[in-house]
């Protein structure tokens, strides 16, 4: 099982367990665990997106040697910019 599938499975199990448990402190621990796993999954997926974008940029630039960090940082900047554009603006979220 790859890492993404494993994390998704663990999130599902923790969420199910939280719904079945009666003790509120245990419920909160399961929910916190599921939230932590979700954050880890998002970071992992983001790294994959950055890796793919950096590779595209590197290829478009003619595959220059020694500039890996430049392409990685540019890919991060682009992906973060796209993520920010998808967020609803403050004005539309207050309606």
N, C-alpha and C positions, 0 to 999 in steps of 0.2 A: 504494500500500500504506500503510495507516494505521500510526501509530507502534507500536501494540501488536503488530500482525502482524509488523512489521519486527523488533522486539526478539525475538519468539518464534522467528522464522526464524534470526536471528543466534545465539541460544542453541542451537538445534538444530544449526546448522553447527559451532559451536565444540565442542559435545559430541561430534559425530561425528568431527571432526578429532582430538580428544584420544584417541579410541578407536583411531584408525588410525596415529598417530605412535608411533615406537619410542623416541625421545629423551625421557627422563623430564622434563628441564627444560622442553621444549616442551609436553609433556603438561600439566605444572603451569600453564604460562602460559595454555594454552587453557582449562583448568578454572577458573582465576582469572577469566579474561575472561567465561566463561559465568556464573560466580557474580555478578560485577559487573553483568552485563546483567540477571540475574534480580532482583537488588536494585532496579535501576532500574525494571524492569517492575512490581514490587510497589508501589513508591512511586507510580508513575503510576496504577496501578489504585486505590490508596488515595485519591489526590487526586480521582479520579472519584467514588468513594463519598462522600467528604466533600462534594464539590460538590452531589451529588444530595440528600444529607441536609440540608445547609444550605438548599437551595432549599425542601425540604419544610417545614422549621422556619419559614422566612421566610413561606411561604404560610399556614401554620397561624396565624401571629401577625398576619395581616392585611396582609402586605407593607409593613411600616413602612420608611420611607426612612432611610438613614444608619446602619443597624445591621448592615451586612454582616459586619463582623468578629465581632460578638457571635454571630451565627448560625454562622459558619464555626468559631469556637472551640468552640461547643457541639456542633456536628456532629463535630468531631475527638474531643472528650471522649467522646461516645456511642459512636463507632465503636471507639475504643481500648478502652473498657470492654467492649464486645461481644467484641472480640478476646481480651482477657484472660480473659473467662468461658469462651471456647472452649478455652483452653489447659488441658492436664491439670494437675491439682493436684500438688504435690510428693509427697504421700502416695501417690497412685495411680500416679505414674510410677516410684516406687521399688519397686513390687511385683514 
